Amino acid sequence: MPEPIGELARGPVAEFHLEEIGPAIYNKAIADAQARLLGRVSDLNAELYRRRISILDSAREQTQESAVIDGNPNPVPDPLLDSSAPPGLF
C-alpha cells in the first residue's frame, strides 16, 4: 500500500506538476479549443454561403418572372454572369 504524502512533500510535487506538466496540458487544451472553433467558423461560413446562393437564386427567379409578366420576352441580364453589368449590384 502506498505511503501517504505529507504536507511538506506535497508542495514540491504540486509545484513540479504546475511548472513541468501544466504548460503542456494548457497548450493541448488551447489547441483543441482552437480546432473546435475553427471547425465551427468553417461550418458557419458554409451555411452563410448556402444562404447567399439561395437568396441570389430566388432574386434571379423573381427578376426573370417579372420580366415575362411585364411582357418583355427578353430575360433581364444576370449581373453575376454578365460582365457588361455595372459593378456593385450584388
N, C-alpha and C positions, 0 to 999 in steps of 0.2 A: 504494500500500500504506500502511495507517495506521501512524503512528509509535507505538511502544510508550510507555506511560505510565511515568514514573519513580516512584520511591518517594515523593518529595516531592509530586508531583501526585496520586498515588493517594489520599492521605489526605483532602484536601478533597472529592474526587469521592465517595468512600465515605461521608464524613460527610454530604454533601448527600443522598445516597440514603437514608441512615438517618433523617435529620431530615424530609425533604420527602416522599419516596415511601413510606417504611416504614409510617407510620401508616395510609395509605390501603389498602395491601396487607393490613396486620394487621386493619383494620376489615372489609374484604371477607371475609377468612378467617373471622373471628368470625361474621359474618352468615351465611355459607354453613354453618358448623357448627351454628349455632342453627336454621336452617331444616331441616337434616337431622335434628337431634334432635327438633324439634317434629313432624316427619313420623313419626318412629319412635314417639314417645309417642302420637300420634294412632292409629297402627296398633295399638299395644298396648291403648289404651282400647277400640277397636272389637272386638278379639279378646276382651277380658275381658267386654265387654257380651254378645257372642255366646255365650260360655260360660255366663254367668249366666242368660241366657234359656234355654239348653239344659238347665241344671240345674233351673230352675223348671218347665219343661215336663215334664221327667222326674218331678219330685216330684208335679206335678198328676196325671199319668197313674197313678202308683203309688197316690196317695190315692183317686182315682176307682175304680181296680181293687179296692183293699182294701175300699171301702165296698160294692161289689157282692158281693164274696166273702163278707163278713160277713152278707149277706142284707138289707142296707139298700138299698132301691131308690132312695132319695133321695141324690143326689150330695152330697158334702161341699162347702160353700161355698168358693169360691176367695177367699182373703184379699186378693189383689191386685185382684179385681174387685168384691168385696162390701164396700160402705162400712160395713156394720154389724160387720165383723170387728174384733176388738181390734187396736190398732196394735202394731207391733213383731214380728209373726210372721215376716216375711221381710225 
